[in-house]
Amino acid sequence: MPPFYDTTAVKKPTNLSINSDLLSKARKRKINLSATLERALVRQLRLAEQEAWKKENREAIEALNDLSEKHGLFSDSFREFG
């Protein structure tokens, strides 16, 4: 899956506040904080995008579900299970 952001964009220094115990443990394990934050942000942004899409398309999804309930699915005639 291609990234949905510019992975070649310049990195920008940022100040953050983080739980001191988490920071200490992460440094002890030599965890790359920048890379970890970027991965976490990608996950959160994908979730936010999914939720926004669902909200924006809720009416169309409901209409399609109603249509399917009333008339069935095209694939129903091809189904080989109960």
Secondary structure as GFF3:
##gff-version 3
##sequence-region A 1 82
A	DSSP	alpha_helix	20	28	.	.	.	ID=ss1
A	DSSP	alpha_helix	33	71	.	.	.	ID=ss2
A	DSSP	three_ten_helix	74	78	.	.	.	ID=ss3
###
